[in-house]
């Protein structure tokens, strides 16, 4: 395994498997680590690579994102090549005097075939499987203008009777209002928010970012969402939620229906609506809400390896 500069790395891997390992995103957040490394196989045409950050003596992928993972030439890379890369990665960690590695693979939504070989290689190479998260996504081709579950259809009808309004927000003040509802939502449930409004705006320079709000007839904002259009087929739910006033109005059922419709009409294939776990422990209510609105759930794998110096 060798370390190369970013330009050479991009010549080997001109596209990224998902945007959280893209060069633009890494550069935006590079100040959060001591240095960035670009690692590839020592071959004329490497089949795998890794962009990661080093902090506190460990290689970290991600270092400022929900998930990280490897670059690869194609999903049908030989399993033996994945094995060799993981083994070489451990050798690199030892040779550099580092303590180990922390790794979160992307959901299977992005590349399930490659993920399967990675999980197998990592486990057989001695990486520890941390308590995995449960993550969910929406298959928009399967959404035909109505939720599959009876209760969800009824809750949406209740929302319609409550005369809620859905809006794609364009002005800065409105975007701040959208963010503020999310911040308050997380504070109410004791959940941290790792991005300030300025952080969201900075990331929005990398790809289109949509801000949405749901309003009651008052009018008052009762639910909101911030979504990344960061992939040709996949939209990522950065934040979404409601407030106390929105609960009895079925604001989240209304928002879900409008979002599925909005992105299906734009031609997207999936919406990644993120994890429903906290430190690996399922949030049963959140997970059930997603699945009742047609989400598919899967495991998001997390690994660690420590070198005993």
Secondary structure, DSSP 4 states (H G I P E B T S, - for coil): -EE--HHHHHHH-SS-SSGGGSHHHHHHHGGGSSEEEEEE-SSTT-SEEEEEEEETTEEEE-SSSS----EES-TT--HHHHHHHHHHHHHHHHHTT--EEEEEPPPHHHHHHHHHHHHHHHHHTT-EEPPPEEEEEEEGGG--SS-SSHHHHHHHHHHHHTT-EEEEE-SHHHHHHHHHHHHHHHHHTT------HHHHHHHTTTSEEEEEEEE-TT--EEEEEEEEE-SSSEEEEEEEEE-HHHHTTTHHHHHHHHHHHHHHHTT--EEEEEE-EETTEE-HHHHHHHHHTTEEEEEE-EEEEE---
